[in-house]
Amino acid sequence: MSDKLNILLERLKAHQRTLILAMAEHDGLPAGSALRQAAELENVIAAVEAVAAEEADRARRGGPAAREPRGA
């Protein structure tokens, strides 16, 4: 599972980086929608990192893989 999470994390980070670099190409402030998208990506990146850390912790402890939603 951690491989899939890492792949997802890299895709999200790459997309966020592309978006930020595109915003940097223009003078002035970026559009609000672009700023929101970058912020939303940051939140999703943080969530994926948290799930990956939980999965790694469970694997170290020898626990079952997380199949239930977080907080359940």
N, CA, C and O atoms as a Maestro MAE file, in Angstrom:
{
 s_m_m2io_version
 :::
 2.0.0
}

f_m_ct {
 s_m_title
 :::
 protein
 m_atom[288] {
  # First column is atom index #
  i_m_mmod_type
  r_m_x_coord
  r_m_y_coord
  r_m_z_coord
  i_m_residue_number
  s_m_chain_name
  s_m_pdb_residue_name
  s_m_pdb_atom_name
  i_m_atomic_number
  :::
  1 25 0.811 -1.195 0.000 1 A "MET " " N  " 7
  2 3 0.000 0.000 0.000 1 A "MET " " CA " 6
  3 2 0.854 1.259 0.000 1 A "MET " " C  " 6
  4 15 0.502 2.254 -0.633 1 A "MET " " O  " 8
  5 25 1.972 1.215 0.706 2 A "SER " " N  " 7
  6 3 2.797 2.413 0.799 2 A "SER " " CA " 6
  7 2 3.344 2.829 -0.560 2 A "SER " " C  " 6
  8 15 3.540 4.020 -0.805 2 A "SER " " O  " 8
  9 25 3.595 1.873 -1.445 3 A "ASP " " N  " 7
  10 3 4.065 2.234 -2.790 3 A "ASP " " CA " 6
  11 2 3.012 3.054 -3.524 3 A "ASP " " C  " 6
  12 15 3.333 4.047 -4.176 3 A "ASP " " O  " 8
  13 25 1.769 2.641 -3.418 4 A "LYS " " N  " 7
  14 3 0.685 3.377 -4.075 4 A "LYS " " CA " 6
  15 2 0.522 4.759 -3.469 4 A "LYS " " C  " 6
  16 15 0.286 5.729 -4.189 4 A "LYS " " O  " 8
  17 25 0.646 4.857 -2.154 5 A "LEU " " N  " 7
  18 3 0.551 6.164 -1.507 5 A "LEU " " CA " 6
  19 2 1.709 7.067 -1.923 5 A "LEU " " C  " 6
  20 15 1.512 8.260 -2.155 5 A "LEU " " O  " 8
  21 25 2.902 6.511 -2.017 6 A "ASN " " N  " 7
  22 3 4.056 7.301 -2.442 6 A "ASN " " CA " 6
  23 2 3.907 7.784 -3.877 6 A "ASN " " C  " 6
  24 15 4.269 8.916 -4.197 6 A "ASN " " O  " 8
  25 25 3.379 6.936 -4.731 7 A "ILE " " N  " 7
  26 3 3.157 7.330 -6.126 7 A "ILE " " CA " 6
  27 2 2.121 8.444 -6.196 7 A "ILE " " C  " 6
  28 15 2.301 9.420 -6.924 7 A "ILE " " O  " 8
  29 25 1.038 8.300 -5.440 8 A "LEU " " N  " 7
  30 3 0.022 9.346 -5.390 8 A "LEU " " CA " 6
  31 2 0.617 10.637 -4.861 8 A "LEU " " C  " 6
  32 15 0.357 11.707 -5.412 8 A "LEU " " O  " 8
  33 25 1.403 10.558 -3.813 9 A "LEU " " N  " 7
  34 3 2.029 11.729 -3.219 9 A "LEU " " CA " 6
  35 2 2.918 12.457 -4.232 9 A "LEU " " C  " 6
  36 15 2.886 13.684 -4.327 9 A "LEU " " O  " 8
  37 25 3.689 11.709 -4.968 10 A "GLU " " N  " 7
  38 3 4.567 12.329 -5.972 10 A "GLU " " CA " 6
  39 2 3.756 13.007 -7.076 10 A "GLU " " C  " 6
  40 15 4.123 14.085 -7.545 10 A "GLU " " O  " 8
  41 25 2.654 12.377 -7.492 11 A "ARG " " N  " 7
  42 3 1.803 13.004 -8.521 11 A "ARG " " CA " 6
  43 2 1.184 14.293 -8.015 11 A "ARG " " C  " 6
  44 15 1.133 15.288 -8.738 11 A "ARG " " O  " 8
  45 25 0.713 14.280 -6.775 12 A "LEU " " N  " 7
  46 3 0.116 15.480 -6.199 12 A "LEU " " CA " 6
  47 2 1.143 16.605 -6.083 12 A "LEU " " C  " 6
  48 15 0.856 17.752 -6.428 12 A "LEU " " O  " 8
  49 25 2.328 16.277 -5.599 13 A "LYS " " N  " 7
  50 3 3.379 17.285 -5.458 13 A "LYS " " CA " 6
  51 2 3.795 17.848 -6.809 13 A "LYS " " C  " 6
  52 15 4.018 19.051 -6.940 13 A "LYS " " O  " 8
  53 25 3.900 16.991 -7.803 14 A "ALA " " N  " 7
  54 3 4.271 17.452 -9.142 14 A "ALA " " CA " 6
  55 2 3.211 18.390 -9.705 14 A "ALA " " C  " 6
  56 15 3.537 19.410 -10.311 14 A "ALA " " O  " 8
  57 25 1.945 18.043 -9.504 15 A "HIS " " N  " 7
  58 3 0.859 18.892 -9.995 15 A "HIS " " CA " 6
  59 2 0.873 20.244 -9.280 15 A "HIS " " C  " 6
  60 15 0.705 21.288 -9.909 15 A "HIS " " O  " 8
  61 25 1.074 20.215 -7.967 16 A "GLN " " N  " 7
  62 3 1.130 21.459 -7.210 16 A "GLN " " CA " 6
  63 2 2.307 22.317 -7.670 16 A "GLN " " C  " 6
  64 15 2.167 23.529 -7.830 16 A "GLN " " O  " 8
  65 25 3.443 21.704 -7.878 17 A "ARG " " N  " 7
  66 3 4.634 22.442 -8.333 17 A "ARG " " CA " 6
  67 2 4.386 23.089 -9.690 17 A "ARG " " C  " 6
  68 15 4.733 24.250 -9.905 17 A "ARG " " O  " 8
  69 25 3.783 22.331 -10.605 18 A "THR " " N  " 7
  70 3 3.473 22.865 -11.931 18 A "THR " " CA " 6
  71 2 2.540 24.064 -11.823 18 A "THR " " C  " 6
  72 15 2.732 25.073 -12.501 18 A "THR " " O  " 8
  73 25 1.540 23.948 -10.973 19 A "LEU " " N  " 7
  74 3 0.586 25.035 -10.775 19 A "LEU " " CA " 6
  75 2 1.277 26.271 -10.207 19 A "LEU " " C  " 6
  76 15 1.041 27.383 -10.678 19 A "LEU " " O  " 8
  77 25 2.119 26.087 -9.211 20 A "ILE " " N  " 7
  78 3 2.820 27.217 -8.596 20 A "ILE " " CA " 6
  79 2 3.782 27.869 -9.576 20 A "ILE " " C  " 6
  80 15 3.869 29.095 -9.634 20 A "ILE " " O  " 8
  81 25 4.498 27.073 -10.335 21 A "LEU " " N  " 7
  82 3 5.417 27.638 -11.324 21 A "LEU " " CA " 6
  83 2 4.664 28.409 -12.405 21 A "LEU " " C  " 6
  84 15 5.139 29.439 -12.883 21 A "LEU " " O  " 8
  85 25 3.493 27.911 -12.788 22 A "ALA " " N  " 7
  86 3 2.674 28.629 -13.774 22 A "ALA " " CA " 6
  87 2 2.199 29.955 -13.198 22 A "ALA " " C  " 6
  88 15 2.175 30.958 -13.912 22 A "ALA " " O  " 8
  89 25 1.820 29.982 -11.921 23 A "MET " " N  " 7
  90 3 1.396 31.229 -11.294 23 A "MET " " CA " 6
  91 2 2.541 32.226 -11.238 23 A "MET " " C  " 6
  92 15 2.323 33.431 -11.365 23 A "MET " " O  " 8
  93 25 3.760 31.735 -11.050 24 A "ALA " " N  " 7
  94 3 4.931 32.609 -10.944 24 A "ALA " " CA " 6
  95 2 5.265 33.289 -12.263 24 A "ALA " " C  " 6
  96 15 5.945 34.315 -12.274 24 A "ALA " " O  " 8
  97 25 4.802 32.737 -13.364 25 A "GLU " " N  " 7
  98 3 5.099 33.294 -14.678 25 A "GLU " " CA " 6
  99 2 4.362 34.604 -14.950 25 A "GLU " " C  " 6
  100 15 4.747 35.356 -15.846 25 A "GLU " " O  " 8
  101 25 3.317 34.880 -14.190 26 A "HIS " " N  " 7
  102 3 2.490 36.058 -14.438 26 A "HIS " " CA " 6
  103 2 2.772 37.140 -13.407 26 A "HIS " " C  " 6
  104 15 3.036 36.856 -12.239 26 A "HIS " " O  " 8
  105 25 2.710 38.382 -13.863 27 A "ASP " " N  " 7
  106 3 2.865 39.511 -12.949 27 A "ASP " " CA " 6
  107 2 1.608 39.650 -12.101 27 A "ASP " " C  " 6
  108 15 0.519 39.266 -12.529 27 A "ASP " " O  " 8
  109 25 1.754 40.182 -10.937 28 A "GLY " " N  " 7
  110 3 0.606 40.395 -10.067 28 A "GLY " " CA " 6
  111 2 0.240 39.149 -9.310 28 A "GLY " " C  " 6
  112 15 0.928 38.129 -9.359 28 A "GLY " " O  " 8
  113 25 -0.880 39.264 -8.599 29 A "LEU " " N  " 7
  114 3 -1.352 38.130 -7.811 29 A "LEU " " CA " 6
  115 2 -2.025 37.096 -8.703 29 A "LEU " " C  " 6
  116 15 -2.694 37.450 -9.675 29 A "LEU " " O  " 8
  117 25 -1.853 35.845 -8.381 30 A "PRO " " N  " 7
  118 3 -2.542 34.786 -9.128 30 A "PRO " " CA " 6
  119 2 -4.050 34.858 -8.879 30 A "PRO " " C  " 6
  120 15 -4.504 35.453 -7.902 30 A "PRO " " O  " 8
  121 25 -4.793 34.258 -9.756 31 A "ALA " " N  " 7
  122 3 -6.247 34.196 -9.593 31 A "ALA " " CA " 6
  123 2 -6.579 33.437 -8.312 31 A "ALA " " C  " 6
  124 15 -5.866 32.518 -7.910 31 A "ALA " " O  " 8
  125 25 -7.663 33.838 -7.693 32 A "GLY " " N  " 7
  126 3 -8.096 33.190 -6.464 32 A "GLY " " CA " 6
  127 2 -8.319 31.704 -6.638 32 A "GLY " " C  " 6
  128 15 -8.028 30.915 -5.739 32 A "GLY " " O  " 8
  129 25 -8.834 31.321 -7.793 33 A "SER " " N  " 7
  130 3 -9.085 29.893 -8.032 33 A "SER " " CA " 6
  131 2 -7.783 29.100 -8.070 33 A "SER " " C  " 6
  132 15 -7.732 27.965 -7.597 33 A "SER " " O  " 8
  133 25 -6.738 29.690 -8.626 34 A "ALA " " N  " 7
  134 3 -5.438 29.012 -8.667 34 A "ALA " " CA " 6
  135 2 -4.857 28.900 -7.263 34 A "ALA " " C  " 6
  136 15 -4.269 27.881 -6.902 34 A "ALA " " O  " 8
  137 25 -5.027 29.959 -6.475 35 A "LEU " " N  " 7
  138 3 -4.541 29.924 -5.096 35 A "LEU " " CA " 6
  139 2 -5.286 28.862 -4.288 35 A "LEU " " C  " 6
  140 15 -4.676 28.131 -3.509 35 A "LEU " " O  " 8
  141 25 -6.590 28.779 -4.473 36 A "ARG " " N  " 7
  142 3 -7.382 27.771 -3.768 36 A "ARG " " CA " 6
  143 2 -6.966 26.363 -4.170 36 A "ARG " " C  " 6
  144 15 -6.877 25.464 -3.333 36 A "ARG " " O  " 8
  145 25 -6.711 26.183 -5.464 37 A "GLN " " N  " 7
  146 3 -6.311 24.849 -5.930 37 A "GLN " " CA " 6
  147 2 -4.967 24.449 -5.313 37 A "GLN " " C  " 6
  148 15 -4.791 23.305 -4.894 37 A "GLN " " O  " 8
  149 25 -4.029 25.384 -5.259 38 A "ALA " " N  " 7
  150 3 -2.729 25.090 -4.649 38 A "ALA " " CA " 6
  151 2 -2.891 24.768 -3.167 38 A "ALA " " C  " 6
  152 15 -2.242 23.859 -2.649 38 A "ALA " " O  " 8
  153 25 -3.764 25.520 -2.482 39 A "ALA " " N  " 7
  154 3 -4.007 25.277 -1.060 39 A "ALA " " CA " 6
  155 2 -4.697 23.931 -0.840 39 A "ALA " " C  " 6
  156 15 -4.353 23.203 0.091 39 A "ALA " " O  " 8
  157 25 -5.654 23.604 -1.681 40 A "GLU " " N  " 7
  158 3 -6.337 22.313 -1.567 40 A "GLU " " CA " 6
  159 2 -5.360 21.164 -1.801 40 A "GLU " " C  " 6
  160 15 -5.416 20.143 -1.115 40 A "GLU " " O  " 8
  161 25 -4.475 21.334 -2.763 41 A "LEU " " N  " 7
  162 3 -3.465 20.305 -3.005 41 A "LEU " " CA " 6
  163 2 -2.576 20.136 -1.777 41 A "LEU " " C  " 6
  164 15 -2.211 19.015 -1.424 41 A "LEU " " O  " 8
  165 25 -2.226 21.250 -1.123 42 A "GLU " " N  " 7
  166 3 -1.401 21.171 0.083 42 A "GLU " " CA " 6
  167 2 -2.109 20.371 1.167 42 A "GLU " " C  " 6
  168 15 -1.478 19.573 1.861 42 A "GLU " " O  " 8
  169 25 -3.405 20.574 1.318 43 A "ASN " " N  " 7
  170 3 -4.179 19.816 2.305 43 A "ASN " " CA " 6
  171 2 -4.217 18.331 1.961 43 A "ASN " " C  " 6
  172 15 -4.085 17.486 2.847 43 A "ASN " " O  " 8
  173 25 -4.394 18.012 0.701 44 A "VAL " " N  " 7
  174 3 -4.443 16.603 0.291 44 A "VAL " " CA " 6
  175 2 -3.069 15.962 0.461 44 A "VAL " " C  " 6
  176 15 -2.967 14.811 0.886 44 A "VAL " " O  " 8
  177 25 -2.023 16.696 0.135 45 A "ILE " " N  " 7
  178 3 -0.664 16.182 0.317 45 A "ILE " " CA " 6
  179 2 -0.432 15.849 1.791 45 A "ILE " " C  " 6
  180 15 0.101 14.788 2.115 45 A "ILE " " O  " 8
  181 25 -0.831 16.751 2.676 46 A "ALA " " N  " 7
  182 3 -0.673 16.513 4.116 46 A "ALA " " CA " 6
  183 2 -1.464 15.279 4.554 46 A "ALA " " C  " 6
  184 15 -0.982 14.484 5.362 46 A "ALA " " O  " 8
  185 25 -2.671 15.120 4.024 47 A "ALA " " N  " 7
  186 3 -3.494 13.962 4.387 47 A "ALA " " CA " 6
  187 2 -2.858 12.668 3.905 47 A "ALA " " C  " 6
  188 15 -2.841 11.681 4.640 47 A "ALA " " O  " 8
  189 25 -2.338 12.653 2.693 48 A "VAL " " N  " 7
  190 3 -1.700 11.444 2.159 48 A "VAL " " CA " 6
  191 2 -0.444 11.118 2.976 48 A "VAL " " C  " 6
  192 15 -0.176 9.952 3.268 48 A "VAL " " O  " 8
  193 25 0.319 12.147 3.341 49 A "GLU " " N  " 7
  194 3 1.498 11.918 4.171 49 A "GLU " " CA " 6
  195 2 1.106 11.324 5.527 49 A "GLU " " C  " 6
  196 15 1.799 10.446 6.040 49 A "GLU " " O  " 8
  197 25 0.000 11.798 6.109 50 A "ALA " " N  " 7
  198 3 -0.455 11.279 7.393 50 A "ALA " " CA " 6
  199 2 -0.874 9.817 7.274 50 A "ALA " " C  " 6
  200 15 -0.542 9.000 8.133 50 A "ALA " " O  " 8
  201 25 -1.594 9.493 6.220 51 A "VAL " " N  " 7
  202 3 -2.017 8.103 6.017 51 A "VAL " " CA " 6
  203 2 -0.795 7.213 5.779 51 A "VAL " " C  " 6
  204 15 -0.731 6.099 6.299 51 A "VAL " " O  " 8
  205 25 0.174 7.698 4.997 52 A "ALA " " N  " 7
  206 3 1.391 6.924 4.741 52 A "ALA " " CA " 6
  207 2 2.148 6.674 6.048 52 A "ALA " " C  " 6
  208 15 2.668 5.579 6.264 52 A "ALA " " O  " 8
  209 25 2.210 7.683 6.915 53 A "ALA " " N  " 7
  210 3 2.894 7.517 8.199 53 A "ALA " " CA " 6
  211 2 2.152 6.504 9.071 53 A "ALA " " C  " 6
  212 15 2.782 5.684 9.740 53 A "ALA " " O  " 8
  213 25 0.827 6.555 9.069 54 A "GLU " " N  " 7
  214 3 0.036 5.574 9.822 54 A "GLU " " CA " 6
  215 2 0.275 4.164 9.308 54 A "GLU " " C  " 6
  216 15 0.433 3.224 10.087 54 A "GLU " " O  " 8
  217 25 0.299 4.028 7.995 55 A "GLU " " N  " 7
  218 3 0.541 2.710 7.391 55 A "GLU " " CA " 6
  219 2 1.929 2.198 7.751 55 A "GLU " " C  " 6
  220 15 2.095 1.019 8.063 55 A "GLU " " O  " 8
  221 25 2.922 3.074 7.711 56 A "ALA " " N  " 7
  222 3 4.289 2.666 8.050 56 A "ALA " " CA " 6
  223 2 4.377 2.257 9.512 56 A "ALA " " C  " 6
  224 15 5.059 1.290 9.851 56 A "ALA " " O  " 8
  225 25 3.687 2.996 10.378 57 A "ASP " " N  " 7
  226 3 3.676 2.661 11.799 57 A "ASP " " CA " 6
  227 2 3.016 1.308 12.030 57 A "ASP " " C  " 6
  228 15 3.512 0.494 12.808 57 A "ASP " " O  " 8
  229 25 1.904 1.073 11.357 58 A "ARG " " N  " 7
  230 3 1.227 -0.227 11.493 58 A "ARG " " CA " 6
  231 2 2.115 -1.362 10.994 58 A "ARG " " C  " 6
  232 15 2.163 -2.434 11.596 58 A "ARG " " O  " 8
  233 25 2.812 -1.118 9.898 59 A "ALA " " N  " 7
  234 3 3.693 -2.158 9.351 59 A "ALA " " CA " 6
  235 2 4.835 -2.459 10.323 59 A "ALA " " C  " 6
  236 15 5.224 -3.615 10.492 59 A "ALA " " O  " 8
  237 25 5.369 -1.411 10.962 60 A "ARG " " N  " 7
  238 3 6.454 -1.619 11.938 60 A "ARG " " CA " 6
  239 2 5.966 -2.415 13.140 60 A "ARG " " C  " 6
  240 15 6.705 -3.228 13.696 60 A "ARG " " O  " 8
  241 25 4.726 -2.179 13.537 61 A "ARG " " N  " 7
  242 3 4.170 -2.879 14.695 61 A "ARG " " CA " 6
  243 2 3.610 -4.240 14.324 61 A "ARG " " C  " 6
  244 15 3.228 -5.015 15.201 61 A "ARG " " O  " 8
  245 25 3.557 -4.535 13.041 62 A "GLY " " N  " 7
  246 3 3.030 -5.822 12.601 62 A "GLY " " CA " 6
  247 2 1.533 -5.891 12.606 62 A "GLY " " C  " 6
  248 15 0.961 -6.981 12.575 62 A "GLY " " O  " 8
  249 25 0.878 -4.744 12.644 63 A "GLY " " N  " 7
  250 3 -0.580 -4.696 12.665 63 A "GLY " " CA " 6
  251 2 -1.163 -4.914 11.285 63 A "GLY " " C  " 6
  252 15 -0.444 -4.910 10.286 63 A "GLY " " O  " 8
  253 25 -2.472 -5.106 11.237 64 A "PRO " " N  " 7
  254 3 -3.125 -5.303 9.936 64 A "PRO " " CA " 6
  255 2 -3.097 -4.027 9.107 64 A "PRO " " C  " 6
  256 15 -3.042 -2.923 9.649 64 A "PRO " " O  " 8
  257 25 -3.134 -4.185 7.829 65 A "ALA " " N  " 7
  258 3 -3.167 -3.027 6.929 65 A "ALA " " CA " 6
  259 2 -4.447 -2.259 7.172 65 A "ALA " " C  " 6
  260 15 -5.489 -2.837 7.482 65 A "ALA " " O  " 8
  261 25 -4.355 -0.941 7.027 66 A "ALA " " N  " 7
  262 3 -5.549 -0.097 7.261 66 A "ALA " " CA " 6
  263 2 -6.544 -0.301 6.154 66 A "ALA " " C  " 6
  264 15 -6.280 0.029 4.998 66 A "ALA " " O  " 8
  265 25 -7.690 -0.844 6.504 67 A "ARG " " N  " 7
  266 3 -8.776 -1.039 5.545 67 A "ARG " " CA " 6
  267 2 -9.971 -0.175 5.920 67 A "ARG " " C  " 6
  268 15 -10.886 0.028 5.122 67 A "ARG " " O  " 8
  269 25 -9.943 0.336 7.164 68 A "GLU " " N  " 7
  270 3 -11.069 1.133 7.622 68 A "GLU " " CA " 6
  271 2 -10.732 2.619 7.466 68 A "GLU " " C  " 6
  272 15 -9.560 2.993 7.468 68 A "GLU " " O  " 8
  273 25 -11.740 3.448 7.334 69 A "PRO " " N  " 7
  274 3 -11.494 4.885 7.184 69 A "PRO " " CA " 6
  275 2 -10.795 5.434 8.423 69 A "PRO " " C  " 6
  276 15 -10.944 4.901 9.523 69 A "PRO " " O  " 8
  277 25 -10.031 6.506 8.229 70 A "ARG " " N  " 7
  278 3 -9.365 7.161 9.356 70 A "ARG " " CA " 6
  279 2 -10.400 7.673 10.337 70 A "ARG " " C  " 6
  280 15 -11.456 8.169 9.943 70 A "ARG " " O  " 8
  281 25 -10.095 7.552 11.595 71 A "GLY " " N  " 7
  282 3 -10.982 8.045 12.622 71 A "GLY " " CA " 6
  283 2 -12.121 7.105 12.961 71 A "GLY " " C  " 6
  284 15 -12.975 7.438 13.783 71 A "GLY " " O  " 8
  285 25 -12.146 5.947 12.345 72 A "ALA " " N  " 7
  286 3 -13.238 4.996 12.610 72 A "ALA " " CA " 6
  287 2 -12.943 4.191 13.841 72 A "ALA " " C  " 6
  288 15 -13.742 3.338 14.227 72 A "ALA " " O  " 8
  :::
 }
 m_bond[287] {
  # First column is bond index #
  i_m_from
  i_m_to
  i_m_order
  :::
  1 1 2 1
  2 2 3 1
  3 3 4 2
  4 3 5 1
  5 5 6 1
  6 6 7 1
  7 7 8 2
  8 7 9 1
  9 9 10 1
  10 10 11 1
  11 11 12 2
  12 11 13 1
  13 13 14 1
  14 14 15 1
  15 15 16 2
  16 15 17 1
  17 17 18 1
  18 18 19 1
  19 19 20 2
  20 19 21 1
  21 21 22 1
  22 22 23 1
  23 23 24 2
  24 23 25 1
  25 25 26 1
  26 26 27 1
  27 27 28 2
  28 27 29 1
  29 29 30 1
  30 30 31 1
  31 31 32 2
  32 31 33 1
  33 33 34 1
  34 34 35 1
  35 35 36 2
  36 35 37 1
  37 37 38 1
  38 38 39 1
  39 39 40 2
  40 39 41 1
  41 41 42 1
  42 42 43 1
  43 43 44 2
  44 43 45 1
  45 45 46 1
  46 46 47 1
  47 47 48 2
  48 47 49 1
  49 49 50 1
  50 50 51 1
  51 51 52 2
  52 51 53 1
  53 53 54 1
  54 54 55 1
  55 55 56 2
  56 55 57 1
  57 57 58 1
  58 58 59 1
  59 59 60 2
  60 59 61 1
  61 61 62 1
  62 62 63 1
  63 63 64 2
  64 63 65 1
  65 65 66 1
  66 66 67 1
  67 67 68 2
  68 67 69 1
  69 69 70 1
  70 70 71 1
  71 71 72 2
  72 71 73 1
  73 73 74 1
  74 74 75 1
  75 75 76 2
  76 75 77 1
  77 77 78 1
  78 78 79 1
  79 79 80 2
  80 79 81 1
  81 81 82 1
  82 82 83 1
  83 83 84 2
  84 83 85 1
  85 85 86 1
  86 86 87 1
  87 87 88 2
  88 87 89 1
  89 89 90 1
  90 90 91 1
  91 91 92 2
  92 91 93 1
  93 93 94 1
  94 94 95 1
  95 95 96 2
  96 95 97 1
  97 97 98 1
  98 98 99 1
  99 99 100 2
  100 99 101 1
  101 101 102 1
  102 102 103 1
  103 103 104 2
  104 103 105 1
  105 105 106 1
  106 106 107 1
  107 107 108 2
  108 107 109 1
  109 109 110 1
  110 110 111 1
  111 111 112 2
  112 111 113 1
  113 113 114 1
  114 114 115 1
  115 115 116 2
  116 115 117 1
  117 117 118 1
  118 118 119 1
  119 119 120 2
  120 119 121 1
  121 121 122 1
  122 122 123 1
  123 123 124 2
  124 123 125 1
  125 125 126 1
  126 126 127 1
  127 127 128 2
  128 127 129 1
  129 129 130 1
  130 130 131 1
  131 131 132 2
  132 131 133 1
  133 133 134 1
  134 134 135 1
  135 135 136 2
  136 135 137 1
  137 137 138 1
  138 138 139 1
  139 139 140 2
  140 139 141 1
  141 141 142 1
  142 142 143 1
  143 143 144 2
  144 143 145 1
  145 145 146 1
  146 146 147 1
  147 147 148 2
  148 147 149 1
  149 149 150 1
  150 150 151 1
  151 151 152 2
  152 151 153 1
  153 153 154 1
  154 154 155 1
  155 155 156 2
  156 155 157 1
  157 157 158 1
  158 158 159 1
  159 159 160 2
  160 159 161 1
  161 161 162 1
  162 162 163 1
  163 163 164 2
  164 163 165 1
  165 165 166 1
  166 166 167 1
  167 167 168 2
  168 167 169 1
  169 169 170 1
  170 170 171 1
  171 171 172 2
  172 171 173 1
  173 173 174 1
  174 174 175 1
  175 175 176 2
  176 175 177 1
  177 177 178 1
  178 178 179 1
  179 179 180 2
  180 179 181 1
  181 181 182 1
  182 182 183 1
  183 183 184 2
  184 183 185 1
  185 185 186 1
  186 186 187 1
  187 187 188 2
  188 187 189 1
  189 189 190 1
  190 190 191 1
  191 191 192 2
  192 191 193 1
  193 193 194 1
  194 194 195 1
  195 195 196 2
  196 195 197 1
  197 197 198 1
  198 198 199 1
  199 199 200 2
  200 199 201 1
  201 201 202 1
  202 202 203 1
  203 203 204 2
  204 203 205 1
  205 205 206 1
  206 206 207 1
  207 207 208 2
  208 207 209 1
  209 209 210 1
  210 210 211 1
  211 211 212 2
  212 211 213 1
  213 213 214 1
  214 214 215 1
  215 215 216 2
  216 215 217 1
  217 217 218 1
  218 218 219 1
  219 219 220 2
  220 219 221 1
  221 221 222 1
  222 222 223 1
  223 223 224 2
  224 223 225 1
  225 225 226 1
  226 226 227 1
  227 227 228 2
  228 227 229 1
  229 229 230 1
  230 230 231 1
  231 231 232 2
  232 231 233 1
  233 233 234 1
  234 234 235 1
  235 235 236 2
  236 235 237 1
  237 237 238 1
  238 238 239 1
  239 239 240 2
  240 239 241 1
  241 241 242 1
  242 242 243 1
  243 243 244 2
  244 243 245 1
  245 245 246 1
  246 246 247 1
  247 247 248 2
  248 247 249 1
  249 249 250 1
  250 250 251 1
  251 251 252 2
  252 251 253 1
  253 253 254 1
  254 254 255 1
  255 255 256 2
  256 255 257 1
  257 257 258 1
  258 258 259 1
  259 259 260 2
  260 259 261 1
  261 261 262 1
  262 262 263 1
  263 263 264 2
  264 263 265 1
  265 265 266 1
  266 266 267 1
  267 267 268 2
  268 267 269 1
  269 269 270 1
  270 270 271 1
  271 271 272 2
  272 271 273 1
  273 273 274 1
  274 274 275 1
  275 275 276 2
  276 275 277 1
  277 277 278 1
  278 278 279 1
  279 279 280 2
  280 279 281 1
  281 281 282 1
  282 282 283 1
  283 283 284 2
  284 283 285 1
  285 285 286 1
  286 286 287 1
  287 287 288 2
  :::
 }
}
